[in-house]
Amino acid sequence: MVIIRNFRPPDLVAYVQLVNGIDEVDGLGKATSVEHMKERLGQPSYHPGEDLFLAELDGLLVGYADMVRELEIGRVILDGAVHPAHRSRGAGSRLLEIAINHSRKLGAKVVQIPIAQGMQAGEHLVRKKGFRLVRRHWQMSLTEYGGGALQIPHGFELRHFLPGDEESLCALQNLAFAGSWGFRPNTVADICHLVNTSCCHPEGILFISEGQRKVSYCLTMDHPTEKEKGYIRMMGVDPGYRGRGLGRAILVAGIEYLRKRGMKEIELWVDSRNSSAKRLYYSAGFKRKSTTLWYQKRLSPD
């Protein structure tokens, strides 16, 4: 009989083994390290003891439901899976039902679930539970750069992150993405945690500034398990400075940094409806690698 229970700190290693075991079969790019998972569970806004549910069979972890609270914008993001060797036994359905009920208790208006396109069993399950498709995000990959040399527009300068930049990075990120679908404004605590994780390096957080004002940024990160893969985790431009070549410049700066560190593949994510961003990434040589389907279930009529 499958038992559903909350995560406990001694579960860490077994949980990472479960996530990596599922990824080995499904190939969804979720493979991680114990150190990286520990950092993730330690995020300021995360509550693993309450919001991470595990499915256990005869003492073996076989599935999980991982919830991220974003109640400031009325939602909970749910991720989860059951190991292929233990599917079709009801564990996934039970995990999903428990997560939905928990989201209601938290006061969430919606639950959103990202599912890799092609995972038909997952799509069937969430549709059966009343979810509907609301968005598509692309994962894009760069292996051969074709965007030309870095050019910083006249009157601007490039520099990397320095201690004390956390507040301005937070403000710039929130300004750049204000009003974007699914964006929850960051807190300074969120940014402080992120920039101090093992996959993030100060010299890989880049700013373009005009005088003392930071107007564009790019935050790069390492992959937790693949040494030759890097990410552009966040990048954006102050809305008042768009159309001046700063988006291209900060993207190229991030790419150059990762390539100098030996990254043979660079990945990023983009909303499929963001035409201007997609044009920019295509022009640098990025290609669409996969699509994530975002499903939503409304819990409140508001």
Buried (B, 14 or more C-beta within 10 A) or exposed (E): EBEBEBBEEEBBEBBBEBBBBBBEEBEBBEBBBBEBBBBBBEBEBBBBEBBBBBBBBEEEBBBBBBBBBBBEEBBBBBBBBBBBEBBEBEBBEBBBEBBBEBBBEBEBBBBBBBBBEEBEEBBEBBEEBEBEEBBBBBBBBBEEBEBEEBEBBEEBEBBBBEEEBBEBBBBBBBBBBEEEEBBBBBBBEBBBBBBEBEBBBEEBBBBBBBEEEBBBBBBBBBBBEEEEBBBBBBBBBBEEBBEBBBBBBBBBBBBBBBBEBEBBBBBBBBBBEBEEBBEBBBEBBBEBBBBBBBBBBBBEEE
